[in-house]
Amino acid sequence: MRSRPSFGDELRAELGAPGRARRLDSSPRSRVWRVELAGGPAVVKQFVDGPGAEERYTREVTALRLAARADAPVAPALLATDPAERLLVLEHLDDQRPPADWIVGYAAALARLHATARPDDAGTLPRWQGPDAADVASFIGLADALEVPVPPGASGELDDLVHRLGQAPGHALLHGDPCPGNDLHTAHGIRFIDFEQASLGSGLTELAYLRIGFPTCWCVTTAADPLLERAETAYRTAWHTATGTEPYGDLTDACAGWLLRGDALVQKAHRGATDHLARIPHRDWKWGTATARQRLAHRLGVVARLTADRPDLNALSSLSTALRHRMLARWPRLRPVPSHRP
């Protein structure tokens, strides 16, 4: 395991020779260090060899350069790159304990991040990919597995939803995984890090994280409606201030889309598992764990409430309500998801 980052001649000419280096926690896809440079501490991130490493590196570099357009910083400054080593040198930022209403500032910062991309940036990053026909089939399969009748029209509603999400306009710079831990609460505002899954699309796709429960994250939290409404208002205000327009898309559709697609990073089902009654075949994920059931029940409840007054999603509302009730009856010790972290 490499104990120090590789600084080539060009980086040394630009930034000087690196001093003391200390490894930081990171995903298996990268190595990260805190490095002392002549100008002060910096963070060095290197993408390790493996499938998709080049694409993740390119996405992060592109997203950081787009984010640098913001009037007030929303990401660490990109100090230098070494494409041959897939290495980034980033501004070092101190993370502080967030306030109790942190999601309000988070939402405003997320809007400012989203607003840094422009229509003519099309093609610099991939378009965000929403749920597809396989997700619809999987969700209907979930109802079958739980022996919940599927209301007439539900499949058509879901097909239409998938189409709307696929055609949703918008050129926002989407972080790709804007979860607790990828947001640093500094003395000068929130900064987002780890842009290796960045894309372009409707910003409401990520604003939906607050209601649906951070769908690509290791943790799931919720907040009271008054705080959610403050956060969503802060997002819309910050977006309008930055762009002079209203956000593209529909928040209810975005939340429903995450119910179909959800949990992209939750552990996959173990082969050979014997608890077949606990394994719910939703997108091949292991819904048998208590945490996974908790996540699903929460998202079903959110979507049931949001779609209750939507004629075009009435069957989905009924199905989500029935699925949640069946889950609570089958697993009576299922607990609500925790409140957001202070």
Salt bridges, closest charged atoms under 4 A:
GLU36 OE2 - ARG34 NH1 2.52
ASP49 OD1 - ARG86 NH2 2.29
GLU54 OE1 - ARG86 NH1 3.79
GLU55 OE2 - ARG59 NH2 3.01
GLU60 OE1 - LYS45 NZ 2.78
ASP94 OD1 - HIS92 ND1 3.96
ASP101 OD2 - ARG230 NH2 3.02
ASP121 OD2 - ARG69 NH1 2.65
ASP135 OD1 - ARG283 NH1 3.04
ASP183 OD2 - HIS185 NE2 3.02
ASP183 OD1 - ARG341 NH2 3.25
ASP194 OD1 - LYS45 NZ 2.93
GLU196 OE2 - ARG29 NE 2.78
GLU196 OE1 - LYS45 NZ 3.06
GLU196 OE2 - ARG56 NE 3.85
GLU206 OE1 - HIS114 NE2 2.77
ASP225 OD1 - ARG211 NH1 3.75
GLU232 OE2 - ARG211 NE 2.59
GLU246 OE2 - HIS240 NE2 3.98
ASP250 OD1 - ARG310 NH1 3.16
ASP253 OD2 - ARG164 NE 2.79
ASP253 OD1 - ARG310 NH2 2.93
ASP263 OD1 - ARG295 NH1 3.14
ASP263 OD2 - ARG299 NH1 2.52
ASP312 OD2 - ARG164 NH2 3.70
ASP312 OD1 - ARG310 NE 2.79
